[in-house]
Amino acid sequence: MDRRKNIDTKKHNQVACCDIFNGEETVILKLEMPGVPKENLDISIDNDTLIISGKKLMPSEDGNYIIREIRNADYYQKYTLDDTIDRTNIDASVKNGVVTLILSLKESVKPRKIQIKEG
């Protein structure tokens, strides 16, 4: 009996799990994209849309697989940015399969202290 199965080598679209939270003067996004190296990440802004995509490419290995569940994957997320986000001040990093984006708020919407004058 041949226990090998036909292996599906197509890429599978994945939705990255994401946490979004407020920092002091920022909005922070953390997205899980396991297996995606920095070189295969793309982060861009198109008008008011933040687009994050990544590719996990598994090496093609010949073998007598009985089961092969680890596959290539394409990640794709997009978010609409409101007018409080400074589009020119966004930082991105990746570590251990987690992509972190720090979106700074525009100066005009950051909390500020009002000085009180006498008189």
C-alpha positions as CSV (number, residue, x, y, z in Angstrom):
1,M,0.0,0.0,0.0
2,D,1.4,3.4,-1.0
3,R,0.9,5.7,2.1
4,R,2.1,8.8,0.3
5,K,-0.4,11.4,-0.7
6,N,-0.4,14.0,-3.4
7,I,1.1,17.1,-1.8
8,D,-0.6,20.4,-2.2
9,T,2.2,22.9,-3.0
10,K,0.0,25.9,-3.6
11,K,0.3,29.0,-1.4
12,H,-2.4,29.5,1.2
13,N,-3.7,32.9,2.2
14,Q,-3.5,33.6,5.9
15,V,-5.0,36.4,8.0
16,A,-2.4,37.5,10.6
17,C,-3.7,37.6,14.1
18,C,-3.4,41.2,15.3
19,D,-3.4,43.2,18.5
20,I,-3.9,46.9,18.3
21,F,-3.4,49.1,21.4
22,N,-2.7,52.7,22.4
23,G,0.7,53.8,23.6
24,E,1.4,57.2,25.1
25,E,1.5,59.1,21.8
26,T,1.2,56.2,19.4
27,V,-1.0,53.4,18.2
28,I,0.8,50.0,18.2
29,L,0.0,47.0,16.0
30,K,1.4,43.5,16.6
31,L,0.8,40.9,13.9
32,E,1.7,37.3,14.1
33,M,3.4,36.2,10.8
34,P,5.3,33.0,11.8
35,G,8.0,31.9,9.3
36,V,8.1,35.2,7.4
37,P,11.6,36.6,7.2
38,K,12.2,40.4,7.1
39,E,13.1,40.2,3.4
40,N,9.6,38.8,2.6
41,L,7.7,41.5,4.4
42,D,6.2,44.5,2.6
43,I,4.6,47.4,4.5
44,S,3.1,50.4,2.6
45,I,0.6,53.2,2.7
46,D,-1.8,53.8,-0.2
47,N,-3.9,57.0,0.5
48,D,-5.4,56.2,3.9
49,T,-4.8,52.4,3.8
50,L,-1.9,50.7,5.7
51,I,-1.1,47.5,3.8
52,I,1.0,44.7,5.4
53,S,1.9,41.6,3.5
54,G,4.3,38.7,3.9
55,K,5.4,35.5,2.3
56,K,6.4,32.3,4.1
57,L,8.2,30.1,1.6
58,M,9.1,26.6,2.6
59,P,12.0,25.0,0.8
60,S,11.0,22.4,-1.8
61,E,12.2,19.1,-0.5
62,D,11.8,15.8,-2.2
63,G,10.9,13.0,0.1
64,N,8.5,10.3,1.0
65,Y,6.1,12.4,3.0
66,I,3.2,10.6,4.6
67,I,1.8,13.9,5.7
68,R,3.0,17.4,4.8
69,E,1.1,20.1,6.7
70,I,3.8,22.8,6.8
71,R,3.1,24.9,3.7
72,N,3.9,28.2,1.9
73,A,1.7,31.0,3.1
74,D,0.8,34.5,2.0
75,Y,-0.3,37.0,4.7
76,Y,-2.2,40.1,3.9
77,Q,-3.8,42.7,6.2
78,K,-5.0,46.2,5.5
79,Y,-6.2,48.9,7.9
80,T,-7.8,52.3,7.2
81,L,-5.9,55.1,9.0
82,D,-7.8,58.0,10.4
83,D,-6.6,61.5,10.3
84,T,-4.9,61.4,13.7
85,I,-2.1,59.2,12.4
86,D,1.2,60.8,11.1
87,R,1.8,58.9,7.9
88,T,5.4,60.1,7.8
89,N,6.3,58.7,11.2
90,I,5.7,54.9,11.3
91,D,8.3,52.4,12.6
92,A,8.3,48.7,11.8
93,S,10.2,45.8,13.2
94,V,10.0,42.0,13.2
95,K,11.2,39.5,15.9
96,N,10.3,35.9,16.4
97,G,7.5,36.0,13.9
98,V,5.8,39.1,15.3
99,V,5.7,42.2,13.2
100,T,5.4,45.4,15.3
101,L,4.3,48.7,13.9
102,I,4.4,51.9,15.9
103,L,2.2,54.6,14.4
104,S,2.8,58.1,15.8
105,L,0.0,60.5,16.4
106,K,0.0,63.9,14.6
107,E,1.4,66.6,16.9
108,S,-2.0,68.4,16.8
109,V,-3.8,65.4,18.5
110,K,-1.1,64.4,21.0
111,P,-2.0,65.2,24.6
112,R,-0.4,68.3,25.8
113,K,-0.2,70.3,29.0
114,I,-1.8,73.8,29.0
115,Q,0.2,76.4,30.8
116,I,-1.9,78.6,33.1
117,K,-1.0,82.3,33.3
118,E,-1.8,84.8,36.0
119,G,-4.1,87.6,35.4
